Amino acid sequence: YLTYLEVYVIEALCAWCVASAVIITVLAIVAAVAIRVAPQHGA
């Protein structure tokens, strides 16, 4: 939501905000892949 406001309403980009959004997205993708690849143990 804030990134949308940054680009389309304010029409200005914050380098720290963009970097943070990219890092969070990459971490989410890595975590999702790690969960899918991890072997399932137990019940």
DRENDO-1510 file (C-alpha; in Angstrom, 1 decimal, always signed):
<recs>
REC; n; res; u; v; w
REC; 1; TYR; +0.0; +0.0; +0.0 .
REC; 2; LEU; +2.7; +2.5; +0.9 .
REC; 3; THR; +4.7; +1.6; -2.2 .
REC; 4; TYR; +1.6; +2.3; -4.2 .
REC; 5; LEU; +1.3; +5.7; -2.6 .
REC; 6; GLU; +4.9; +6.4; -3.1 .
REC; 7; VAL; +4.8; +5.7; -6.8 .
REC; 8; TYR; +1.3; +6.9; -7.9 .
REC; 9; VAL; +0.2; +9.5; -5.4 .
REC; 10; ILE; +3.4; +11.2; -4.1 .
REC; 11; GLU; +5.3; +10.4; -7.4 .
REC; 12; ALA; +8.6; +10.1; -5.4 .
REC; 13; LEU; +10.7; +7.1; -4.5 .
REC; 14; CYS; +12.6; +6.6; -1.3 .
REC; 15; ALA; +15.7; +4.4; -1.9 .
REC; 16; TRP; +15.5; +2.9; +1.6 .
REC; 17; CYS; +11.8; +2.0; +1.2 .
REC; 18; VAL; +12.4; +0.4; -2.2 .
REC; 19; ALA; +15.4; -1.5; -0.9 .
REC; 20; SER; +13.4; -2.7; +2.1 .
REC; 21; ALA; +10.5; -3.9; -0.1 .
REC; 22; VAL; +12.9; -5.8; -2.4 .
REC; 23; ILE; +14.6; -7.5; +0.6 .
REC; 24; ILE; +11.3; -8.5; +2.2 .
REC; 25; THR; +10.1; -9.9; -1.1 .
REC; 26; VAL; +13.3; -11.9; -1.7 .
REC; 27; LEU; +13.2; -13.2; +1.9 .
REC; 28; ALA; +9.5; -14.3; +1.5 .
REC; 29; ILE; +10.4; -16.1; -1.7 .
REC; 30; VAL; +13.4; -17.9; -0.2 .
REC; 31; ALA; +11.3; -18.9; +2.9 .
REC; 32; ALA; +8.5; -20.3; +0.7 .
REC; 33; VAL; +10.9; -22.3; -1.4 .
REC; 34; ALA; +12.6; -23.6; +1.7 .
REC; 35; ILE; +9.3; -24.7; +3.2 .
REC; 36; ARG; +8.4; -26.5; -0.1 .
REC; 37; VAL; +11.7; -28.2; -0.4 .
REC; 38; ALA; +12.2; -29.2; +3.2 .
REC; 39; PRO; +11.5; -32.9; +3.9 .
REC; 40; GLN; +8.3; -33.7; +5.8 .
REC; 41; HIS; +8.8; -35.6; +9.0 .
REC; 42; GLY; +6.2; -37.0; +11.4 .
REC; 43; ALA; +2.5; -37.7; +11.2 .
</recs>
